[in-house]
């Protein structure tokens, strides 16, 4: 099953040096989930040939503009393009008022319903579930209420071995994929392990948008397969990071190492850095399996 994320924006605060504000598109089993929606997100979707119409769920971490200023434009364009299916938005409660005011004073009546699910930054909670995913919040430590998100795949069924199942009734397939053995009328046992292979283990993706180093959220992200974590500053600017409730590149590496994640992506880079190699190197000095979450890159999770 496809489980990957495409980076649409990696800049903090403002667009600069061909970097856009925060936005990512998660593809799970060909279903699209938008994570944050900074300015210019719909243009980035077009640039990377990702169809906005396929997005049915949007997750907004907090209400600093670099994480949601692109949302009104995206929702409006979907309206103009004839969307009629609902859009589910998971976001801090005040965002609903912001959307309603925008649409009220632009005299916009969307062709499609918005299903709004308020999230609170008080404790980690499950906020979404379908046949593919469970989504939980991560309570982060920023200047305003902020949540990250953990996207956890559900366990998949075992896979049939085609050449071994051709001569048995299709009615048995469902049980075999669930790992159940079948006793036939003649007493013969069809063992699931003989006709199927194990499913790939479910994977998880943790997204930590804006936060300072804080051990209180570590348990929620522990042992994630892939962790995205902000790394706004070099560690020499630790005082500035603490003042603005952000994380340094070195701290991001420490967080990944302490929590036993397999892979780390860093982003949300300050506009003071024209190039990013030194941020990457600082993080890799602590946690080697780190990559830059920069525009246009797609990572298999």
C-alpha distance (Angstrom), angle and dihedral (degrees) to the residues before:
residue distance angle dihedral
X1 . . .
X2 3.77 . .
X3 3.79 113.6 .
X4 3.79 113.3 167.8
X5 3.78 142.2 131.4
X6 3.81 129.1 -140.8
X7 3.79 118.1 -155.5
X8 3.81 113.7 -131.7
X9 3.79 98.8 168.5
X10 3.81 135.0 16.7
X11 3.81 105.6 167.4
X12 3.78 127.2 105.5
X13 3.82 121.1 -132.6
X14 3.81 100.0 -16.6
X15 3.82 140.0 24.6
X16 3.81 109.2 -100.7
X17 3.84 140.8 152.9
X18 3.83 91.6 12.8
X19 3.78 89.6 -53.9
X20 3.80 119.1 125.6
X21 3.82 127.8 -155.3
X22 3.79 119.5 -89.3
X23 3.79 120.5 -52.1
X24 3.79 134.1 131.6
X25 3.79 134.1 179.5
X26 3.80 117.6 -143.9
X27 3.80 116.9 -158.5
X28 3.80 113.4 -160.5
X29 3.78 115.1 173.0
X30 3.84 89.9 -24.2
X31 3.80 92.5 -53.7
X32 3.81 115.9 121.3
X33 3.81 124.9 -134.8
X34 3.82 118.5 -177.0
X35 3.80 115.3 -146.6
X36 3.81 111.5 -160.3
X37 3.78 121.0 -22.7
X38 3.78 114.3 -136.6
X39 3.78 125.1 179.7
X40 3.81 113.0 -57.8
X41 3.80 96.5 19.1
X42 3.80 94.9 135.0
X43 3.80 90.4 51.8
X44 3.80 89.4 51.8
X45 3.79 90.8 51.3
X46 3.79 89.2 53.6
X47 3.79 92.5 45.4
X48 3.80 92.5 54.7
X49 3.81 94.6 40.6
X50 3.80 94.9 -113.6
X51 3.79 113.6 147.3
X52 3.79 112.3 -127.5
X53 3.81 89.8 -160.3
X54 3.81 88.9 70.5
X55 3.80 92.4 61.8
X56 3.81 111.1 102.0
X57 3.81 99.8 158.7
X58 3.80 130.0 49.2
X59 3.81 125.1 -172.7
X60 3.83 118.9 -163.4
X61 3.80 116.4 -167.6
X62 3.83 99.4 -161.4
X63 3.77 143.9 -27.3
X64 3.77 104.1 -93.7
X65 3.78 104.6 123.3
X66 3.78 97.3 -119.3
X67 3.81 87.3 67.8
X68 3.80 101.3 48.1
X69 3.83 113.1 12.3
X70 3.82 89.6 104.7
X71 3.79 93.8 56.6
X72 3.82 99.8 84.2
X73 3.79 91.1 51.2
X74 3.79 93.0 48.0
X75 3.81 94.3 48.2
X76 3.81 91.0 46.2
X77 3.79 93.1 50.5
X78 3.80 91.3 50.3
X79 3.82 87.8 52.8
X80 3.81 92.2 50.3
X81 3.80 90.3 48.0
X82 3.80 91.3 57.5
X83 3.78 103.5 -103.0
X84 3.81 113.0 171.0
X85 3.82 104.2 166.2
X86 3.82 117.3 95.1
X87 3.80 123.6 -93.6
X88 3.78 117.4 -143.7
X89 3.81 115.1 -149.1
X90 3.81 123.3 -170.4
X91 3.79 109.7 -166.7
X92 3.81 146.8 122.8
X93 3.82 111.3 -58.7
X94 3.85 97.3 -110.8
X95 3.80 91.6 62.1
X96 3.79 90.4 75.2
X97 3.80 90.5 59.8
X98 3.81 90.4 48.1
X99 3.80 91.2 52.9
X100 3.80 93.4 46.2
X101 3.81 92.3 50.9
X102 3.79 92.3 48.6
X103 3.78 93.0 50.7
X104 3.82 93.2 41.6
X105 3.79 95.2 55.7
X106 3.79 94.3 41.2
X107 3.82 89.1 50.1
X108 3.79 89.9 -124.9
X109 3.79 120.1 158.8
X110 3.77 106.8 -174.0
X111 3.80 116.4 -133.1
X112 3.80 89.0 -140.3
X113 3.82 133.0 50.8
X114 3.79 123.2 -107.4
X115 3.79 112.4 -142.3
X116 3.80 104.3 -157.6
X117 3.80 122.1 -160.5
X118 3.83 113.6 -172.1
X119 3.79 117.0 -142.6
X120 3.79 127.1 -160.0
X121 3.78 128.2 -150.4
X122 3.79 95.5 -139.4
X123 3.81 103.6 96.0
X124 3.79 138.4 -6.9
X125 3.82 109.9 -86.7
X126 3.77 139.5 169.9
X127 3.79 106.8 -109.1
X128 3.81 103.8 169.8
X129 3.78 141.8 25.9
X130 3.79 135.8 172.2
X131 3.79 135.1 152.7
X132 3.81 91.9 -71.3
X133 3.81 108.9 31.7
X134 3.77 148.5 30.7
X135 3.81 116.1 -157.0
X136 3.80 123.2 -159.2
X137 3.78 130.6 -179.6
X138 3.79 125.3 -118.0
X139 3.81 114.8 -148.2
X140 3.80 105.7 -133.8
X141 3.81 131.6 -169.9
X142 3.79 109.5 -119.2
X143 3.79 136.2 134.0
X144 3.80 92.2 -89.3
X145 3.83 129.8 26.0
X146 3.81 106.5 -64.3
X147 3.77 135.7 173.5
X148 3.73 132.3 -168.6
X149 3.78 121.5 -156.5
X150 3.80 136.5 -128.0
X151 3.80 114.7 -152.8
X152 3.80 108.1 -160.0
X153 3.79 121.4 -172.9
X154 3.77 116.8 -134.3
X155 3.81 117.2 -121.4
X156 3.77 111.8 -88.5
X157 3.79 127.8 -138.4
X158 3.78 121.9 -101.2
X159 3.81 116.9 -90.6
X160 3.80 122.5 -112.8
X161 3.80 117.7 -122.5
X162 3.79 99.3 -129.5
X163 3.80 99.0 -152.8
X164 3.82 91.6 50.6
X165 3.80 97.8 47.6
X166 3.80 99.6 49.7
X167 3.80 92.7 93.4
X168 3.81 99.8 45.5
X169 3.83 126.4 78.2
X170 3.78 116.1 -87.5
X171 3.80 87.6 -132.0
X172 3.81 87.2 75.6
X173 3.80 95.3 54.9
X174 3.80 98.1 85.4
X175 3.79 93.9 52.0
X176 3.80 93.6 45.0
X177 3.84 91.0 51.6
X178 3.80 88.7 53.2
X179 3.80 89.4 55.8
X180 3.80 95.5 -105.8
X181 3.79 122.6 142.3
X182 3.83 117.7 -135.2
X183 3.79 126.4 -141.7
X184 3.80 111.6 -152.5
X185 3.82 125.2 -148.7
X186 3.82 90.8 -99.6
X187 3.80 90.7 56.4
X188 3.79 94.9 -105.9
X189 3.82 113.9 141.2
X190 3.78 119.7 -138.7
X191 3.79 105.0 -156.5
X192 3.77 117.3 -149.6
X193 3.80 92.2 -140.0
X194 3.82 90.0 58.4
X195 3.80 94.2 55.2
X196 3.81 102.6 33.0
X197 3.78 141.9 44.6
X198 3.81 124.4 -136.4
X199 3.78 117.4 -90.3
X200 3.78 118.9 -115.1
X201 3.80 110.2 -88.8
X202 3.82 112.3 -99.4
X203 3.79 113.8 -98.4
X204 3.78 132.6 -146.7
X205 3.80 135.1 -147.6
X206 3.80 120.4 -161.8
X207 3.81 119.2 -161.8
X208 3.82 117.8 -162.7
X209 3.78 107.4 -179.9
X210 3.83 112.6 176.5
X211 3.79 121.0 -0.9
X212 3.74 145.6 122.5
X213 3.80 120.6 -121.9
X214 3.80 105.7 -73.1
X215 3.80 125.1 159.4
X216 3.81 91.7 -153.0
X217 3.83 92.1 83.2
X218 3.80 96.4 43.3
X219 3.80 96.2 93.0
X220 3.82 91.5 58.1
X221 3.82 94.0 55.6
X222 3.80 98.0 35.9
X223 3.83 115.9 137.5
X224 3.79 94.6 -0.8
X225 3.78 112.6 166.9
X226 3.80 90.2 -131.5
X227 3.80 127.3 14.0
X228 3.79 123.8 -165.2
X229 3.79 109.2 -161.2
X230 3.74 131.4 173.7
X231 3.82 115.7 -112.4
X232 3.78 102.2 -179.5
X233 3.83 99.4 163.0
X234 3.77 143.1 25.5
X235 3.80 112.3 -104.8
X236 3.80 91.5 -107.1
X237 3.82 85.0 73.1
X238 3.81 94.6 53.5
X239 3.81 91.6 129.4
X240 3.80 90.3 54.8
X241 3.80 90.3 46.9
X242 3.80 91.4 52.7
X243 3.80 91.9 45.6
X244 3.82 91.9 54.1
X245 3.83 95.0 35.4
X246 3.78 94.7 -114.5
X247 3.81 135.8 129.2
X248 3.78 132.4 -114.8
X249 3.79 124.1 -130.3
X250 3.80 91.1 -110.5
X251 3.80 91.5 51.1
X252 3.81 91.1 50.9
X253 3.80 88.5 56.4
X254 3.80 91.1 48.3
X255 3.80 90.9 51.0
X256 3.82 91.4 51.8
X257 3.81 92.0 47.5
X258 3.81 96.0 46.5
X259 3.80 92.5 48.7
X260 3.78 96.8 47.0
X261 3.78 97.2 -123.9
X262 3.78 117.9 167.1
X263 3.80 100.0 -138.6
X264 3.81 134.9 15.4
X265 3.79 128.9 -153.4
X266 3.80 117.8 -169.6
X267 3.79 127.6 -159.2
X268 3.82 146.1 135.7
X269 3.79 91.0 94.5
X270 3.80 121.6 -168.6
X271 3.81 116.7 -110.9
X272 3.81 88.4 -122.2
X273 3.83 89.0 77.9
X274 3.78 114.9 75.9
X275 3.81 92.0 177.4
X276 3.78 125.5 33.3
X277 3.80 106.0 -155.6
X278 3.81 94.2 100.4
X279 3.82 90.8 53.5
X280 3.79 89.7 51.2
X281 3.80 92.7 47.8
X282 3.80 92.6 49.0
X283 3.80 91.0 52.5
X284 3.80 93.1 44.6
X285 3.80 90.1 53.3
X286 3.82 85.2 70.6
X287 3.82 103.0 25.2
X288 3.78 114.4 22.4
X289 3.82 99.7 -166.1
X290 3.81 93.9 71.7
X291 3.80 129.7 128.1
X292 3.79 134.6 -176.2
X293 3.80 113.9 -104.3
X294 3.80 95.3 -141.5
X295 3.78 131.3 160.1
X296 3.77 117.3 -69.4
X297 3.78 98.0 12.9
X298 3.79 118.4 126.9
X299 3.78 117.9 -157.2
X300 3.80 125.3 -160.6
X301 3.77 106.0 -133.2
